[in-house]
Amino acid sequence: MKETLEIRINYDYANLLFKADEGKNLGTTVKVVKLSKDDPRYKEIPVIADVVKRKYDRGFFFGWEYRRKYTKKELELAKLFQIKIKVTFEPSGVECGTLYDETVACEICGANRKQVSLLTLKKGTIPKMDIAKTIGGEIVVSDKFANAVKVRNLKGLQLTPINFEVGVSDYSQLVASSEIELSPNTVVGINPFNLSTSDEGEIYKCPQGDTIGLNLLSEAYVLNNSPINDCDFLRSKQNIGVKRGLLRPEPIYFCSLAFRKMIEEEKLTGFEFEITNIE
């Protein structure tokens, strides 16, 4: 596996670490640079970020994403994959009238509230993908996806109808019926250079264990248990994220080789996959 960090650097201060012709400029505000952890400049980023913050009260970087590429052999030997949903949209179900029981949610981090009505969304807002997610964490799949699941008889997927505020929907909500536990080897934090569990009054690690951090920084590591062998779609027991406005902590989603094969053979859109480590 080859791992690189794609980071969006503040163009005004990019020259403190990078050459003018290095990376890709997005207008005059952002420079996108890709680095491996072996690059000596990787460790310099948090140092310079601290200097820029103290001296100019500005951010040195705006965003980041890990990119992981696997060999053909690694993919063939993998038993479990993390599903990364590429597209997020709004409004969320709550904004359209979907009902939740918040009394069962964790009173500290807000995780694990219970949906008590069919998902209702606004017509015309769902991206033209076979899978997408609202900003509230609700997963939406196309009719093509739902039919492929039924034909292949995949296990562990709950598909329920979606209502539109006006009109009839041909989309379904996707929910995982089983969960697996993340291993302590799963690395979480605010960003690749800050593993803090809280920031500016927000708490990202729930003392009750419902939420373990703001962002996933490593590949996922899970404990080996029976649902891995019995289900094609699963969710993590622990959540990632924060309660902030309409946002809620969310689980990490996983799938079997058969699920990934369905996506590839049916040419379904909106998915990315990473190998999950089973311990």
Sequence and secondary structure as in RCSB ss.txt:
>XXXX:A:sequence
MKETLEIRINYDYANLLFKADEGKNLGTTVKVVKLSKDDPRYKEIPVIADVVKRKYDRGFFFGWEYRRKYTKKEL
ELAKLFQIKIKVTFEPSGVECGTLYDETVACEICGANRKQVSLLTLKKGTIPKMDIAKTIGGEIVVSDKFANAVK
VRNLKGLQLTPINFEVGVSDYSQLVASSEIELSPNTVVGINPFNLSTSDEGEIYKCPQGDTIGLNLLSEAYVLNN
SPINDCDFLRSKQNIGVKRGLLRPEPIYFCSLAFRKMIEEEKLTGFEFEITNIE
>XXXX:A:secstr
 EEEEEEEEEGGGGGGTS TTSSEEETTTEEEEEE TTSGGGTTHHHHHHHHHHHHS  SEEEEEEEEE  HHHH
HH SEEEEEE  EESS TGGGT  EEGGGS TTT    EE S EEE TT S SSSEEEETT  EEE HHHHHHHH
HHT SSEEEEEEEESSS    EEEEES EE B TTS EESBTTB  SEETTEE S TTSSEEESEE S  EE   
THHHH SEEEEEEEES  BTTB  EEEEEEEHHHHHHHHHHT  SEEEEE EE 
